[in-house]
Amino acid sequence: MPSRIISDDSSTPYVAPPTQDWNDFLRHKVNSFIKWDLVRFFHDNPHTKDTLENLARYVWREPKTIERELNELVVAQVLRKEEVNGAMLYLLSDHAEVQRLINVFMEACQDRDFRVMAIAQVIMGMQPPRNNF
């Protein structure tokens, strides 16, 4: 898929990263549908700073189901984790490039062809490695 110009909420158009960049983003950052849901939630609610339990409720999942996914998004620098009064809170990364990439990704997801490619990439990444001996 060639790069296309996609704009976020601002008036500045962005050139969508090449397919290889999307493959990297989907392979290393948003490599599950739970992570995709979480990234979409934080994209739609960028000022949210909340606990595991509340985030699970917002995305209609069990806390134990999303805990590992949230922590992997922290490691991938998509989210941050802060301790406030003994509670661990998750929030969107403040890295401008990560925020820009998330904005462009969510805008690109409006395109059916892109969404089909992204879904296929996530599914392929979820498959266990094959050992053909």
N, CA, C and O atoms as a Tinker XYZ file with bonds, in Angstrom:
   532  protein
     1  N      0.850000   -1.162000    0.000000    73     2
     2  CA     0.000000    0.000000    0.000000    64     1     3
     3  C      0.899000    1.228000    0.000000    63     2     4     5
     4  O      1.729000    1.361000    0.899000    81     3
     5  N      0.772000    2.135000   -0.972000    73     3     6
     6  CA     1.611000    3.312000   -1.019000    64     5     7
     7  C      1.226000    4.290000    0.085000    63     6     8     9
     8  O      0.132000    4.220000    0.643000    81     7
     9  N      2.144000    5.200000    0.388000    73     7    10
    10  CA     1.845000    6.231000    1.369000    64     9    11
    11  C      0.761000    7.139000    0.823000    63    10    12    13
    12  O      0.704000    7.420000   -0.374000    81    11
    13  N     -0.106000    7.595000    1.732000    73    11    14
    14  CA    -1.157000    8.519000    1.335000    64    13    15
    15  C     -1.175000    9.661000    2.322000    63    14    16    17
    16  O     -0.744000    9.518000    3.466000    81    15
    17  N     -1.676000   10.794000    1.873000    73    15    18
    18  CA    -1.798000   11.921000    2.785000    64    17    19
    19  C     -3.056000   11.723000    3.609000    63    18    20    21
    20  O     -4.147000   11.517000    3.078000    81    19
    21  N     -2.878000   11.791000    4.899000    73    19    22
    22  CA    -3.971000   11.646000    5.846000    64    21    23
    23  C     -3.826000   12.800000    6.818000    63    22    24    25
    24  O     -2.715000   13.109000    7.248000    81    23
    25  N     -4.922000   13.437000    7.168000    73    23    26
    26  CA    -4.810000   14.551000    8.102000    64    25    27
    27  C     -5.412000   14.148000    9.436000    63    26    28    29
    28  O     -6.329000   13.330000    9.505000    81    27
    29  N     -4.876000   14.741000   10.492000    73    27    30
    30  CA    -5.470000   14.515000   11.798000    64    29    31
    31  C     -6.429000   15.671000   12.057000    63    30    32    33
    32  O     -6.886000   16.309000   11.108000    81    31
    33  N     -6.741000   15.953000   13.314000    73    31    34
    34  CA    -7.699000   17.003000   13.637000    64    33    35
    35  C     -7.184000   18.388000   13.286000    63    34    36    37
    36  O     -7.982000   19.312000   13.121000    81    35
    37  N     -5.886000   18.556000   13.168000    73    35    38
    38  CA    -5.334000   19.860000   12.823000    64    37    39
    39  C     -5.418000   20.058000   11.322000    63    38    40    41
    40  O     -5.841000   19.161000   10.592000    81    39
    41  N     -5.019000   21.218000   10.868000    73    39    42
    42  CA    -5.081000   21.507000    9.437000    64    41    43
    43  C     -3.838000   21.025000    8.703000    63    42    44    45
    44  O     -3.757000   21.158000    7.482000    81    43
    45  N     -2.874000   20.473000    9.418000    73    43    46
    46  CA    -1.640000   20.008000    8.800000    64    45    47
    47  C     -1.800000   18.579000    8.310000    63    46    48    49
    48  O     -2.016000   17.671000    9.114000    81    47
    49  N     -1.695000   18.362000    6.988000    73    47    50
    50  CA    -1.804000   16.984000    6.505000    64    49    51
    51  C     -0.526000   16.210000    6.797000    63    50    52    53
    52  O      0.569000   16.773000    6.801000    81    51
    53  N     -0.677000   14.941000    7.034000    73    51    54
    54  CA     0.461000   14.054000    7.252000    64    53    55
    55  C      0.524000   13.063000    6.107000    63    54    56    57
    56  O     -0.498000   12.700000    5.524000    81    55
    57  N      1.704000   12.642000    5.802000    73    55    58
    58  CA     1.853000   11.551000    4.855000    64    57    59
    59  C      1.890000   10.278000    5.682000    63    58    60    61
    60  O      2.728000   10.121000    6.569000    81    59
    61  N      0.972000    9.376000    5.381000    73    59    62
    62  CA     0.924000    8.120000    6.127000    64    61    63
    63  C      2.243000    7.389000    5.961000    63    62    64    65
    64  O      2.792000    7.344000    4.860000    81    63
    65  N      2.755000    6.820000    7.036000    73    63    66
    66  CA     4.002000    6.061000    6.920000    64    65    67
    67  C      3.859000    4.932000    5.908000    63    66    68    69
    68  O      2.757000    4.425000    5.700000    81    67
    69  N      4.946000    4.539000    5.287000    73    67    70
    70  CA     4.892000    3.414000    4.353000    64    69    71
    71  C      4.423000    2.143000    5.053000    63    70    72    73
    72  O      4.462000    2.046000    6.279000    81    71
    73  N      3.986000    1.186000    4.273000    73    71    74
    74  CA     3.465000   -0.067000    4.811000    64    73    75
    75  C      4.426000   -0.697000    5.811000    63    74    76    77
    76  O      3.986000   -1.236000    6.826000    81    75
    77  N      5.728000   -0.641000    5.545000    73    75    78
    78  CA     6.700000   -1.236000    6.467000    64    77    79
    79  C      6.608000   -0.592000    7.843000    63    78    80    81
    80  O      6.716000   -1.279000    8.859000    81    79
    81  N      6.406000    0.740000    7.885000    73    79    82
    82  CA     6.258000    1.415000    9.170000    64    81    83
    83  C      4.991000    0.946000    9.883000    63    82    84    85
    84  O      4.996000    0.750000   11.098000    81    83
    85  N      3.894000    0.765000    9.118000    73    83    86
    86  CA     2.663000    0.267000    9.734000    64    85    87
    87  C      2.879000   -1.150000   10.238000    63    86    88    89
    88  O      2.409000   -1.505000   11.319000    81    87
    89  N      3.590000   -1.966000    9.459000    73    87    90
    90  CA     3.869000   -3.327000    9.910000    64    89    91
    91  C      4.626000   -3.294000   11.230000    63    90    92    93
    92  O      4.321000   -4.071000   12.135000    81    91
    93  N      5.607000   -2.408000   11.355000    73    91    94
    94  CA     6.376000   -2.269000   12.587000    64    93    95
    95  C      5.470000   -1.808000   13.729000    63    94    96    97
    96  O      5.537000   -2.347000   14.834000    81    95
    97  N      4.627000   -0.815000   13.466000    73    95    98
    98  CA     3.699000   -0.298000   14.471000    64    97    99
    99  C      2.763000   -1.410000   14.945000    63    98   100   101
   100  O      2.528000   -1.563000   16.143000    81    99
   101  N      2.233000   -2.182000   13.997000    73    99   102
   102  CA     1.297000   -3.248000   14.348000    64   101   103
   103  C      2.002000   -4.462000   14.947000    63   102   104   105
   104  O      1.408000   -5.181000   15.750000    81   103
   105  N      3.228000   -4.698000   14.581000    73   103   106
   106  CA     3.968000   -5.849000   15.104000    64   105   107
   107  C      4.496000   -5.579000   16.516000    63   106   108   109
   108  O      4.544000   -6.491000   17.342000    81   107
   109  N      4.890000   -4.337000   16.797000    73   107   110
   110  CA     5.575000   -4.056000   18.063000    64   109   111
   111  C      4.797000   -3.191000   19.042000    63   110   112   113
   112  O      5.155000   -3.129000   20.218000    81   111
   113  N      3.757000   -2.530000   18.593000    73   111   114
   114  CA     3.018000   -1.650000   19.498000    64   113   115
   115  C      1.557000   -2.071000   19.639000    63   114   116   117
   116  O      1.099000   -2.339000   20.750000    81   115
   117  N      0.838000   -2.130000   18.558000    73   115   118
   118  CA    -0.590000   -2.456000   18.591000    64   117   119
   119  C     -0.770000   -3.827000   17.944000    63   118   120   121
   120  O     -1.355000   -3.944000   16.867000    81   119
   121  N     -0.265000   -4.854000   18.605000    73   119   122
   122  CA    -0.224000   -6.198000   18.025000    64   121   123
   123  C     -1.300000   -7.131000   18.570000    63   122   124   125
   124  O     -1.175000   -8.353000   18.484000    81   123
   125  N     -2.353000   -6.550000   19.129000    73   123   126
   126  CA    -3.507000   -7.346000   19.553000    64   125   127
   127  C     -4.738000   -6.456000   19.456000    63   126   128   129
   128  O     -4.636000   -5.229000   19.437000    81   127
   129  N     -5.898000   -7.091000   19.396000    73   127   130
   130  CA    -7.129000   -6.307000   19.307000    64   129   131
   131  C     -7.432000   -5.601000   20.623000    63   130   132   133
   132  O     -8.084000   -4.556000   20.627000    81   131
   133  N     -6.973000   -6.152000   21.729000    73   131   134
   134  CA    -7.140000   -5.469000   23.015000    64   133   135
   135  C     -6.322000   -4.183000   23.016000    63   134   136   137
   136  O     -6.814000   -3.137000   23.439000    81   135
   137  N     -5.076000   -4.250000   22.547000    73   135   138
   138  CA    -4.251000   -3.038000   22.476000    64   137   139
   139  C     -4.877000   -2.023000   21.529000    63   138   140   141
   140  O     -4.870000   -0.823000   21.803000    81   139
   141  N     -5.416000   -2.505000   20.422000    73   139   142
   142  CA    -6.077000   -1.615000   19.465000    64   141   143
   143  C     -7.228000   -0.886000   20.165000    63   142   144   145
   144  O     -7.374000    0.326000   20.015000    81   143
   145  N     -8.044000   -1.621000   20.930000    73   143   146
   146  CA    -9.145000   -1.004000   21.679000    64   145   147
   147  C     -8.627000    0.029000   22.675000    63   146   148   149
   148  O     -9.200000    1.110000   22.814000    81   147
   149  N     -7.546000   -0.306000   23.361000    73   147   150
   150  CA    -6.983000    0.624000   24.341000    64   149   151
   151  C     -6.424000    1.874000   23.670000    63   150   152   153
   152  O     -6.634000    2.987000   24.152000    81   151
   153  N     -5.719000    1.694000   22.568000    73   151   154
   154  CA    -5.172000    2.849000   21.838000    64   153   155
   155  C     -6.309000    3.720000   21.326000    63   154   156   157
   156  O     -6.232000    4.946000   21.402000    81   155
   157  N     -7.365000    3.100000   20.804000    73   155   158
   158  CA    -8.523000    3.866000   20.333000    64   157   159
   159  C     -9.146000    4.644000   21.495000    63   158   160   161
   160  O     -9.492000    5.816000   21.347000    81   159
   161  N     -9.289000    3.986000   22.654000    73   159   162
   162  CA    -9.858000    4.662000   23.817000    64   161   163
   163  C     -9.025000    5.887000   24.195000    63   162   164   165
   164  O     -9.571000    6.973000   24.389000    81   163
   165  N     -7.707000    5.716000   24.299000    73   163   166
   166  CA    -6.858000    6.843000   24.683000    64   165   167
   167  C     -6.813000    7.907000   23.586000    63   166   168   169
   168  O     -6.681000    9.093000   23.888000    81   167
   169  N     -6.917000    7.508000   22.337000    73   167   170
   170  CA    -6.989000    8.489000   21.248000    64   169   171
   171  C     -8.248000    9.342000   21.398000    63   170   172   173
   172  O     -8.203000   10.563000   21.250000    81   171
   173  N     -9.368000    8.686000   21.692000    73   171   174
   174  CA   -10.641000    9.399000   21.833000    64   173   175
   175  C    -10.729000   10.170000   23.144000    63   174   176   177
   176  O    -11.533000   11.095000   23.261000    81   175
   177  N     -9.920000    9.807000   24.121000    73   175   178
   178  CA    -9.931000   10.427000   25.459000    64   177   179
   179  C     -8.496000   10.727000   25.879000    63   178   180   181
   180  O     -7.996000   10.134000   26.835000    81   179
   181  N     -7.828000   11.642000   25.174000    73   179   182
   182  CA    -6.382000   11.820000   25.369000    64   181   183
   183  C     -5.961000   12.346000   26.739000    63   182   184   185
   184  O     -4.786000   12.251000   27.093000    81   183
   185  N     -6.880000   12.890000   27.506000    73   183   186
   186  CA    -6.504000   13.431000   28.816000    64   185   187
   187  C     -6.826000   12.465000   29.952000    63   186   188   189
   188  O     -6.685000   12.809000   31.126000    81   187
   189  N     -7.255000   11.267000   29.604000    73   187   190
   190  CA    -7.588000   10.265000   30.618000    64   189   191
   191  C     -6.333000    9.812000   31.347000    63   190   192   193
   192  O     -5.293000    9.551000   30.741000    81   191
   193  N     -6.460000    9.727000   32.652000    73   191   194
   194  CA    -5.420000    9.175000   33.531000    64   193   195
   195  C     -6.193000    8.334000   34.536000    63   194   196   197
   196  O     -6.829000    8.871000   35.442000    81   195
   197  N     -6.136000    7.000000   34.376000    73   195   198
   198  CA    -7.026000    6.181000   35.193000    64   197   199
   199  C     -6.405000    4.830000   35.534000    63   198   200   201
   200  O     -5.362000    4.442000   35.008000    81   199
   201  N     -7.088000    4.136000   36.432000    73   199   202
   202  CA    -6.617000    2.846000   36.940000    64   201   203
   203  C     -6.945000    1.712000   35.971000    63   202   204   205
   204  O     -7.770000    1.850000   35.068000    81   203
   205  N     -6.282000    0.613000   36.189000    73   203   206
   206  CA    -6.528000   -0.605000   35.426000    64   205   207
   207  C     -8.008000   -0.984000   35.474000    63   206   208   209
   208  O     -8.610000   -1.285000   34.443000    81   207
   209  N     -8.584000   -0.969000   36.656000    73   207   210
   210  CA    -9.976000   -1.393000   36.826000    64   209   211
   211  C    -10.932000   -0.503000   36.041000    63   210   212   213
   212  O    -11.841000   -1.002000   35.378000    81   211
   213  N    -10.736000    0.806000   36.112000    73   211   214
   214  CA   -11.622000    1.710000   35.377000    64   213   215
   215  C    -11.422000    1.589000   33.872000    63   214   216   217
   216  O    -12.390000    1.600000   33.113000    81   215
   217  N    -10.170000    1.474000   33.439000    73   215   218
   218  CA    -9.913000    1.315000   32.004000    64   217   219
   219  C    -10.557000    0.036000   31.484000    63   218   220   221
   220  O    -11.105000    0.021000   30.382000    81   219
   221  N    -10.495000   -1.028000   32.264000    73   219   222
   222  CA   -11.136000   -2.285000   31.859000    64   221   223
   223  C    -12.635000   -2.073000   31.667000    63   222   224   225
   224  O    -13.224000   -2.585000   30.715000    81   223
   225  N    -13.234000   -1.334000   32.553000    73   223   226
   226  CA   -14.671000   -1.063000   32.444000    64   225   227
   227  C    -14.975000   -0.243000   31.190000    63   226   228   229
   228  O    -15.965000   -0.498000   30.505000    81   227
   229  N    -14.127000    0.739000   30.889000    73   227   230
   230  CA   -14.362000    1.600000   29.723000    64   229   231
   231  C    -14.286000    0.828000   28.410000    63   230   232   233
   232  O    -15.006000    1.146000   27.463000    81   231
   233  N    -13.419000   -0.188000   28.343000    73   231   234
   234  CA   -13.259000   -0.952000   27.094000    64   233   235
   235  C    -13.969000   -2.311000   27.171000    63   234   236   237
   236  O    -13.742000   -3.184000   26.333000    81   235
   237  N    -14.826000   -2.479000   28.176000    73   235   238
   238  CA   -15.661000   -3.676000   28.307000    64   237   239
   239  C    -14.840000   -4.961000   28.375000    63   238   240   241
   240  O    -15.153000   -5.945000   27.704000    81   239
   241  N    -13.794000   -4.944000   29.187000    73   239   242
   242  CA   -12.936000   -6.122000   29.368000    64   241   243
   243  C    -12.694000   -6.321000   30.861000    63   242   244   245
   244  O    -12.934000   -5.426000   31.671000    81   243
   245  N    -12.224000   -7.490000   31.198000    73   243   246
   246  CA   -11.850000   -7.788000   32.579000    64   245   247
   247  C    -10.470000   -7.189000   32.862000    63   246   248   249
   248  O     -9.614000   -7.185000   31.978000    81   247
   249  N    -10.239000   -6.681000   34.084000    73   247   250
   250  CA    -8.922000   -6.122000   34.410000    64   249   251
   251  C     -7.773000   -7.093000   34.148000    63   250   252   253
   252  O     -6.741000   -6.694000   33.608000    81   251
   253  N     -7.938000   -8.355000   34.521000    73   251   254
   254  CA    -6.851000   -9.317000   34.307000    64   253   255
   255  C     -6.577000   -9.522000   32.820000    63   254   256   257
   256  O     -5.473000   -9.913000   32.443000    81   255
   257  N     -7.579000   -9.262000   31.970000    73   255   258
   258  CA    -7.415000   -9.417000   30.526000    64   257   259
   259  C     -6.568000   -8.297000   29.933000    63   258   260   261
   260  O     -5.800000   -8.524000   28.998000    81   259
   261  N     -6.707000   -7.088000   30.475000    73   259   262
   262  CA    -5.997000   -5.954000   29.859000    64   261   263
   263  C     -4.705000   -5.561000   30.574000    63   262   264   265
   264  O     -3.940000   -4.752000   30.048000    81   263
   265  N     -4.449000   -6.107000   31.743000    73   263   266
   266  CA    -3.270000   -5.678000   32.509000    64   265   267
   267  C     -1.970000   -5.867000   31.730000    63   266   268   269
   268  O     -1.170000   -4.936000   31.631000    81   267
   269  N     -1.754000   -7.046000   31.182000    73   267   270
   270  CA    -0.523000   -7.300000   30.419000    64   269   271
   271  C     -0.454000   -6.398000   29.191000    63   270   272   273
   272  O      0.609000   -5.878000   28.854000    81   271
   273  N     -1.594000   -6.215000   28.526000    73   271   274
   274  CA    -1.638000   -5.383000   27.321000    64   273   275
   275  C     -1.284000   -3.928000   27.651000    63   274   276   277
   276  O     -0.528000   -3.290000   26.919000    81   275
   277  N     -1.826000   -3.412000   28.744000    73   275   278
   278  CA    -1.492000   -2.049000   29.169000    64   277   279
   279  C      0.000000   -1.921000   29.446000    63   278   280   281
   280  O      0.639000   -0.965000   29.007000    81   279
   281  N      0.553000   -2.885000   30.174000    73   279   282
   282  CA     1.976000   -2.819000   30.507000    64   281   283
   283  C      2.859000   -2.941000   29.268000    63   282   284   285
   284  O      3.918000   -2.315000   29.202000    81   283
   285  N      2.440000   -3.734000   28.292000    73   283   286
   286  CA     3.199000   -3.816000   27.041000    64   285   287
   287  C      3.118000   -2.500000   26.266000    63   286   288   289
   288  O      4.086000   -2.109000   25.613000    81   287
   289  N      1.973000   -1.811000   26.330000    73   287   290
   290  CA     1.870000   -0.491000   25.695000    64   289   291
   291  C      2.761000    0.528000   26.408000    63   290   292   293
   292  O      3.269000    1.456000   25.779000    81   291
   293  N      2.950000    0.358000   27.707000    73   291   294
   294  CA     3.880000    1.220000   28.450000    64   293   295
   295  C      5.308000    0.954000   27.976000    63   294   296   297
   296  O      6.056000    1.895000   27.709000    81   295
   297  N      5.690000   -0.308000   27.872000    73   295   298
   298  CA     7.034000   -0.672000   27.401000    64   297   299
   299  C      7.259000   -0.141000   25.987000    63   298   300   301
   300  O      8.359000    0.300000   25.654000    81   299
   301  N      6.211000   -0.182000   25.151000    73   299   302
   302  CA     6.308000    0.297000   23.767000    64   301   303
   303  C      6.229000    1.818000   23.681000    63   302   304   305
   304  O      6.279000    2.380000   22.586000    81   303
   305  N      6.105000    2.485000   24.820000    73   303   306
   306  CA     6.045000    3.942000   24.938000    64   305   307
   307  C      4.812000    4.550000   24.277000    63   306   308   309
   308  O      4.825000    5.718000   23.890000    81   307
   309  N      3.754000    3.764000   24.149000    73   307   310
   310  CA     2.477000    4.279000   23.665000    64   309   311
   311  C      1.723000    4.895000   24.837000    63   310   312   313
   312  O      1.045000    5.911000   24.684000    81   311
   313  N      1.845000    4.277000   26.006000    73   311   314
   314  CA     1.237000    4.779000   27.236000    64   313   315
   315  C      2.326000    5.033000   28.269000    63   314   316   317
   316  O      3.468000    4.596000   28.125000    81   315
   317  N      1.937000    5.754000   29.313000    73   315   318
   318  CA     2.801000    5.937000   30.482000    64   317   319
   319  C      2.055000    5.398000   31.693000    63   318   320   321
   320  O      0.832000    5.257000   31.673000    81   319
   321  N      2.800000    5.103000   32.737000    73   319   322
   322  CA     2.207000    4.632000   33.986000    64   321   323
   323  C      2.769000    5.496000   35.099000    63   322   324   325
   324  O      3.979000    5.698000   35.194000    81   323
   325  N      1.875000    6.008000   35.946000    73   323   326
   326  CA     2.288000    6.844000   37.079000    64   325   327
   327  C      1.645000    6.314000   38.349000    63   326   328   329
   328  O      0.530000    5.794000   38.334000    81   327
   329  N      2.371000    6.456000   39.443000    73   327   330
   330  CA     1.797000    6.115000   40.737000    64   329   331
   331  C      1.342000    7.401000   41.410000    63   330   332   333
   332  O      2.127000    8.335000   41.578000    81   331
   333  N      0.074000    7.447000   41.794000    73   331   334
   334  CA    -0.488000    8.609000   42.475000    64   333   335
   335  C     -1.226000    8.104000   43.709000    63   334   336   337
   336  O     -2.192000    7.349000   43.598000    81   335
   337  N     -0.768000    8.524000   44.879000    73   335   338
   338  CA    -1.375000    8.104000   46.147000    64   337   339
   339  C     -1.519000    6.588000   46.243000    63   338   340   341
   340  O     -2.535000    6.081000   46.718000    81   339
   341  N     -0.503000    5.878000   45.794000    73   339   342
   342  CA    -0.504000    4.426000   45.876000    64   341   343
   343  C     -1.261000    3.718000   44.760000    63   342   344   345
   344  O     -1.248000    2.489000   44.689000    81   343
   345  N     -1.918000    4.475000   43.891000    73   343   346
   346  CA    -2.658000    3.863000   42.777000    64   345   347
   347  C     -1.853000    4.014000   41.493000    63   346   348   349
   348  O     -1.282000    5.071000   41.227000    81   347
   349  N     -1.813000    2.942000   40.697000    73   347   350
   350  CA    -1.139000    3.004000   39.399000    64   349   351
   351  C     -2.131000    3.517000   38.364000    63   350   352   353
   352  O     -3.213000    2.958000   38.187000    81   351
   353  N     -1.742000    4.591000   37.686000    73   351   354
   354  CA    -2.595000    5.206000   36.671000    64   353   355
   355  C     -1.921000    5.105000   35.314000    63   354   356   357
   356  O     -0.705000    5.254000   35.201000    81   355
   357  N     -2.710000    4.855000   34.299000    73   355   358
   358  CA    -2.222000    4.777000   32.921000    64   357   359
   359  C     -2.702000    6.009000   32.174000    63   358   360   361
   360  O     -3.826000    6.474000   32.364000    81   359
   361  N     -1.823000    6.532000   31.318000    73   359   362
   362  CA    -2.167000    7.693000   30.510000    64   361   363
   363  C     -1.415000    7.634000   29.195000    63   362   364   365
   364  O     -0.430000    6.910000   29.050000    81   363
   365  N     -1.899000    8.410000   28.246000    73   363   366
   366  CA    -1.298000    8.442000   26.922000    64   365   367
   367  C      0.113000    9.008000   26.999000    63   366   368   369
   368  O      0.381000    9.922000   27.779000    81   367
   369  N      0.998000    8.472000   26.200000    73   367   370
   370  CA     2.373000    8.962000   26.131000    64   369   371
   371  C      2.382000   10.436000   25.761000    63   370   372   373
   372  O      1.522000   10.907000   25.018000    81   371
   373  N      3.362000   11.158000   26.287000    73   371   374
   374  CA     3.491000   12.571000   25.915000    64   373   375
   375  C      4.498000   12.772000   24.786000    63   374   376   377
   376  O      4.828000   13.910000   24.451000    81   375
   377  N      4.993000   11.679000   24.194000    73   375   378
   378  CA     5.904000   11.785000   23.052000    64   377   379
   379  C      5.121000   12.258000   21.830000    63   378   380   381
   380  O      4.159000   11.612000   21.415000    81   379
   381  N      5.531000   13.376000   21.263000    73   379   382
   382  CA     4.814000   13.964000   20.125000    64   381   383
   383  C      4.733000   13.007000   18.939000    63   382   384   385
   384  O      3.691000   12.918000   18.291000    81   383
   385  N      5.816000   12.295000   18.649000    73   383   386
   386  CA     5.810000   11.392000   17.494000    64   385   387
   387  C      4.859000   10.219000   17.712000    63   386   388   389
   388  O      4.184000    9.792000   16.775000    81   387
   389  N      4.796000    9.697000   18.924000    73   387   390
   390  CA     3.867000    8.606000   19.223000    64   389   391
   391  C      2.434000    9.105000   19.089000    63   390   392   393
   392  O      1.592000    8.419000   18.509000    81   391
   393  N      2.149000   10.283000   19.614000    73   391   394
   394  CA     0.806000   10.846000   19.500000    64   393   395
   395  C      0.432000   11.080000   18.045000    63   394   396   397
   396  O     -0.700000   10.811000   17.641000    81   395
   397  N      1.376000   11.577000   17.257000    73   395   398
   398  CA     1.113000   11.820000   15.841000    64   397   399
   399  C      0.828000   10.503000   15.128000    63   398   400   401
   400  O     -0.108000   10.413000   14.333000    81   399
   401  N      1.628000    9.490000   15.410000    73   399   402
   402  CA     1.438000    8.192000   14.773000    64   401   403
   403  C      0.083000    7.586000   15.151000    63   402   404   405
   404  O     -0.595000    7.006000   14.302000    81   403
   405  N     -0.307000    7.716000   16.403000    73   403   406
   406  CA    -1.619000    7.218000   16.833000    64   405   407
   407  C     -2.728000    7.971000   16.108000    63   406   408   409
   408  O     -3.687000    7.359000   15.637000    81   407
   409  N     -2.605000    9.301000   16.016000    73   407   410
   410  CA    -3.621000   10.092000   15.309000    64   409   411
   411  C     -3.742000    9.668000   13.856000    63   410   412   413
   412  O     -4.849000    9.493000   13.345000    81   411
   413  N     -2.609000    9.502000   13.193000    73   411   414
   414  CA    -2.617000    9.097000   11.788000    64   413   415
   415  C     -3.174000    7.679000   11.659000    63   414   416   417
   416  O     -3.942000    7.396000   10.739000    81   415
   417  N     -2.793000    6.791000   12.573000    73   415   418
   418  CA    -3.293000    5.416000   12.540000    64   417   419
   419  C     -4.810000    5.388000   12.684000    63   418   420   421
   420  O     -5.493000    4.706000   11.920000    81   419
   421  N     -5.338000    6.122000   13.653000    73   419   422
   422  CA    -6.783000    6.113000   13.864000    64   421   423
   423  C     -7.512000    6.737000   12.679000    63   422   424   425
   424  O     -8.595000    6.279000   12.316000    81   423
   425  N     -6.945000    7.761000   12.078000    73   423   426
   426  CA    -7.535000    8.350000   10.871000    64   425   427
   427  C     -7.482000    7.344000    9.725000    63   426   428   429
   428  O     -8.454000    7.197000    8.984000    81   427
   429  N     -6.362000    6.658000    9.576000    73   427   430
   430  CA    -6.225000    5.662000    8.508000    64   429   431
   431  C     -7.222000    4.527000    8.691000    63   430   432   433
   432  O     -7.665000    3.929000    7.710000    81   431
   433  N     -7.578000    4.224000    9.925000    73   431   434
   434  CA    -8.534000    3.144000   10.191000    64   433   435
   435  C     -9.929000    3.455000    9.659000    63   434   436   437
   436  O    -10.776000    2.565000    9.583000    81   435
   437  N    -10.174000    4.707000    9.292000    73   435   438
   438  CA   -11.452000    5.057000    8.668000    64   437   439
   439  C    -11.548000    4.472000    7.262000    63   438   440   441
   440  O    -12.645000    4.305000    6.728000    81   439
   441  N    -10.399000    4.160000    6.664000    73   439   442
   442  CA   -10.338000    3.594000    5.324000    64   441   443
   443  C    -10.456000    2.071000    5.413000    63   442   444   445
   444  O     -9.653000    1.425000    6.086000    81   443
   445  N    -11.449000    1.501000    4.739000    73   443   446
   446  CA   -11.698000    0.064000    4.821000    64   445   447
   447  C    -10.484000   -0.757000    4.399000    63   446   448   449
   448  O    -10.133000   -1.722000    5.078000    81   447
   449  N     -9.839000   -0.396000    3.301000    73   447   450
   450  CA    -8.689000   -1.173000    2.820000    64   449   451
   451  C     -7.557000   -1.181000    3.847000    63   450   452   453
   452  O     -6.929000   -2.212000    4.086000    81   451
   453  N     -7.310000   -0.028000    4.442000    73   451   454
   454  CA    -6.270000    0.038000    5.472000    64   453   455
   455  C     -6.658000   -0.834000    6.660000    63   454   456   457
   456  O     -5.836000   -1.587000    7.183000    81   455
   457  N     -7.915000   -0.726000    7.082000    73   455   458
   458  CA    -8.380000   -1.490000    8.238000    64   457   459
   459  C     -8.247000   -2.993000    7.990000    63   458   460   461
   460  O     -7.827000   -3.736000    8.878000    81   459
   461  N     -8.603000   -3.439000    6.790000    73   459   462
   462  CA    -8.472000   -4.862000    6.452000    64   461   463
   463  C     -7.009000   -5.289000    6.534000    63   462   464   465
   464  O     -6.701000   -6.352000    7.074000    81   463
   465  N     -6.098000   -4.456000    5.996000    73   463   466
   466  CA    -4.666000   -4.762000    6.053000    64   465   467
   467  C     -4.194000   -4.820000    7.510000    63   466   468   469
   468  O     -3.445000   -5.721000    7.888000    81   467
   469  N     -4.632000   -3.858000    8.321000    73   467   470
   470  CA    -4.202000   -3.812000    9.717000    64   469   471
   471  C     -4.739000   -5.012000   10.501000    63   470   472   473
   472  O     -4.017000   -5.606000   11.302000    81   471
   473  N     -5.985000   -5.361000   10.272000    73   471   474
   474  CA    -6.571000   -6.523000   10.953000    64   473   475
   475  C     -5.814000   -7.794000   10.575000    63   474   476   477
   476  O     -5.500000   -8.617000   11.435000    81   475
   477  N     -5.524000   -7.946000    9.288000    73   475   478
   478  CA    -4.771000   -9.123000    8.832000    64   477   479
   479  C     -3.395000   -9.173000    9.486000    63   478   480   481
   480  O     -2.930000  -10.244000    9.875000    81   479
   481  N     -2.746000   -8.022000    9.606000    73   479   482
   482  CA    -1.414000   -7.963000   10.224000    64   481   483
   483  C     -1.480000   -8.385000   11.689000    63   482   484   485
   484  O     -0.618000   -9.127000   12.160000    81   483
   485  N     -2.496000   -7.916000   12.410000    73   483   486
   486  CA    -2.642000   -8.291000   13.820000    64   485   487
   487  C     -2.912000   -9.790000   13.937000    63   486   488   489
   488  O     -2.327000  -10.464000   14.784000    81   487
   489  N     -3.786000  -10.305000   13.098000    73   487   490
   490  CA    -4.096000  -11.743000   13.143000    64   489   491
   491  C     -2.849000  -12.570000   12.844000    63   490   492   493
   492  O     -2.579000  -13.557000   13.529000    81   491
   493  N     -2.089000  -12.174000   11.826000    73   491   494
   494  CA    -0.859000  -12.912000   11.501000    64   493   495
   495  C      0.111000  -12.885000   12.667000    63   494   496   497
   496  O      0.785000  -13.879000   12.937000    81   495
   497  N      0.190000  -11.757000   13.361000    73   495   498
   498  CA     1.085000  -11.643000   14.502000    64   497   499
   499  C      0.645000  -12.472000   15.693000    63   498   500   501
   500  O      1.465000  -12.819000   16.543000    81   499
   501  N     -0.638000  -12.794000   15.766000    73   499   502
   502  CA    -1.165000  -13.575000   16.881000    64   501   503
   503  C     -0.963000  -15.070000   16.679000    63   502   504   505
   504  O     -1.102000  -15.842000   17.628000    81   503
   505  N     -0.642000  -15.490000   15.468000    73   503   506
   506  CA    -0.468000  -16.904000   15.160000    64   505   507
   507  C      0.836000  -17.405000   15.781000    63   506   508   509
   508  O      1.852000  -16.710000   15.741000    81   507
   509  N      0.808000  -18.599000   16.348000    73   507   510
   510  CA     2.060000  -19.153000   16.876000    64   509   511
   511  C      3.019000  -19.460000   15.729000    63   510   512   513
   512  O      2.579000  -19.785000   14.627000    81   511
   513  N      4.312000  -19.361000   15.975000    73   511   514
   514  CA     5.273000  -19.683000   14.920000    64   513   515
   515  C      5.130000  -21.138000   14.497000    63   514   516   517
   516  O      4.863000  -22.022000   15.311000    81   515
   517  N      5.314000  -21.358000   13.211000    73   515   518
   518  CA     5.214000  -22.722000   12.686000    64   517   519
   519  C      6.591000  -23.357000   12.659000    63   518   520   521
   520  O      7.574000  -22.740000   12.248000    81   519
   521  N      6.639000  -24.582000   13.098000    73   519   522
   522  CA     7.881000  -25.354000   13.056000    64   521   523
   523  C      7.701000  -26.478000   12.055000    63   522   524   525
   524  O      7.227000  -27.562000   12.394000    81   523
   525  N      8.079000  -26.210000   10.833000    73   523   526
   526  CA     7.967000  -27.213000    9.771000    64   525   527
   527  C      9.285000  -27.969000    9.676000    63   526   528   529
   528  O     10.245000  -27.494000    9.069000    81   527
   529  N      9.316000  -29.139000   10.276000    73   527   530
   530  CA    10.537000  -29.939000   10.262000    64   529   531
   531  C     10.413000  -31.042000    9.248000    63   530   532
   532  O     11.341000  -31.833000    9.079000    81   531
